Amino acid sequence: MKFKYKNLLVPAIMTALYGCGGGSDNKDIVKIENKTAPILDASALLVEGNSDAVAYADDVIKWMTSTYDNADGKMEWEYRFKESAGDFPSNDARNPEPVAHIEIDLLTGITDADNGSNLQVKDVQFVWEGPNCSSTVAIAPVYPEMCNPILEALGLIDAEGNIVNTSFEQEEDIREYQNLPITNEVIYGFQIKETSLMVTPSAFAPILINGQTSQLHLIYKVTDGVSTIDRRIKVVIDGEDAAPVFLQRFIDSDEVVIDPDTGESIPQSEISISLSEKSAPVRFNIAHGIYDQDIEDIQELIAKKGDLTEIYETAHYAVERLSIIGITGPAGMPAGVFNDVNSVSRWTEERGVTEYTVEIDPAPYADLLIRGEEVDLEFTFQVTDGNNTVDRSFFVNIKGADLVNPPEFNEPTTEVSMSTSAFTSVFSLQSGAIDLDGDNMEVVDFVATAGSDGYGVDLSNPNVVRVDPYGFLNLAPGEEQVLSYTYKLTDGLFTSEEHTLNITLTGANHNLFHKAEPAHNGFETGSLDGSAWMGGDGVVSVAAEAAAVGEYGLNVSADSTFFEIDQTGIDQGRIEEGDDYYINFYGKQTTAWGGVRVTFNKNGDTSDSFQIEESPNGGTTNWVEHTLTYLDADEFFQQDSTFDVTYRLATGTYDNFSLVKFGYAKSRDLVPDGVFTSGTAGGWAVSGDVTLAVTEDANKVQNSDDLQYGLEAAGGAGGGVLYLDSNTLIQGGIKKGMRYILQFDLRNPTYAGINGADPSPLLARIVDEESGNWVRKGAFSKPSATAWNTYSYHLNTQSVGTDWNGSQYASDVEFDWENAKVRVEINIPANQTFYIDNVKLFPVPQ
């Protein structure tokens, strides 16, 4: 290739040589003689871990370095970046967060033995990669030696050797064949500094697609002031482009549904409907679930940077928008079945088509089908974003009918399944059913079998079964429970055969530690081999006698032992900013009043910790269940962020380490009214030496225009209990083998201690009013007369061991809570007043 070079201006570097010593005589100035020229160590040009072309091609790494001899026989130093590359280490010690750019040192690998030599970059030129031969009128004729071979290969040179008149499509073919960089200048994500090149790959995302590149190809000199060395560097940004897809969205928003088990989006299945020849025309949106990642990325970029047309040149930047084209029905379909009634019923400037409505009218088949006959129709169409086109179909089944017809099901039984890690699901009782007359259908003779109703199941709508998997968190991983319902459908005149809906719930593994290898959650393999646990060399071992539950636990034989679960052992990307989660483990320390420090480390770097919390052991040497609850997760947590967790352990035994994400929903709350907006106590009462009032001062939100209230519980000399009894607390939700959080906001206005001393003991528990069985959790109030604090008490019906004061967590871990009459209690210490607001009691995974 013939090269042309263009000089670039590099920021000037001013240098000075200063003498040392206190005198001003010329003899105090030492002149350093320049004896050696700069030399290059080419091995320094390859970045360890980022020089594997196969890993780059497979998308394992997002950027790579390489060296090779180019066509001129000169050593070429090349960097390649995917446009999605980011999260580069920061060079700013004041702000160590990862950044979107990388700064390439143009002096890399160059040394000069002369003491005091000052290496500089000068005479920077860029390499011209050749003319744009797709400009067949203005440019290609000027460069025949470079363009004619390309045009000849594409059949665009006539017999006389002239360039033929080309169409837009042919010019696109030339561009693709020649594959020139879209840009080759210092523009957008390229910036040249004094001795470095700053590259921001994501800045090229709006202008590149698959197969396209932007690049900067530089020749420069490195000098020590006397001698020089020639250098070359090529930086290439590879475009990435996502084709349109169809993804599941939440019913009440456009937010994409993420599979709780895989952390991935869930594909939206192609539309399939079943109609009778008598059914009225049906309209539906064939663009339901349409999604384009590139468009969403651009919208996010616009939100950060503003109008991109003011940043990118028109020749480089084109807005991607979605469109639907070419809807085709099956051959032989009668006229009038398909009607493109409202082709684009929703279109936005930002995304293009988001809703595309079509109509299917089965009436033309009325004279073609009899009862028992049916026809299956497949309609095909294409979705394009301007760069990528994908095929899509929707399916219509039309059944023949008699003069009058009863409702009927396709199958006598409907089988569906869901995991306890799934979202709340709604199952239609009319799914798989049709009334060939097109009449409305109603559910009759509905029966829920034993265990198929109650907490976690909502049957208030007669046409659906709504299941919240949080009601079935008692299921161990892999354990199943079937909810079964029988019913019939009627159109008012005829009734269908009986139908059965079976919903199989399967227990999930909610522990984000070692989710891929659950046996390592509690050391049940009997060894640390193959696990992601590390540290504690020589003082940590797995042993049967160390087990709290199961067969094996962890022995620690020295205090201040650091034990870490590596990034690879954590299901990353599952916790995001604003989420709620908790850390849990069992510990039996040899010394009372010890504790465990838990530390979260960004990107597995123990020198970059962002959450550090102590979990006190209390005054016992028995097994203690340690739980640290984190509400409203730190902004660090994103889908692409990674972390590990370090425990500083004291001498003792430990078991069942877990990290669990959870969510609150009002429908799960066993406390009907925990915010007291009506100005009443919501069923809360007191016993013992306690008085109870509903006051404005006891509300967490002050200085509001609306009157808001909270509970003011004042303990007398004997103290007492604040409780919500079984007449008000929602029953049936407490089950054996489940964990619950009792959460409330509390202020202690009568606290008079100094520097946090003498906090009040605070106990919460659930109690069966008939048998007296209980589950409890104790702690100390956070001592403050002015600050509100949020308490999250974990009431685990299967907790083993004792609380901080030696009391058991549960009176009987085998007690069957499902039929108990349950109340919830919070103790009020003597001579203390508590303001309590926002009380919740709800199940969480474990």
Disulfide bonds with the S-S distance in Angstrom:
Cys133-Cys147 2.05
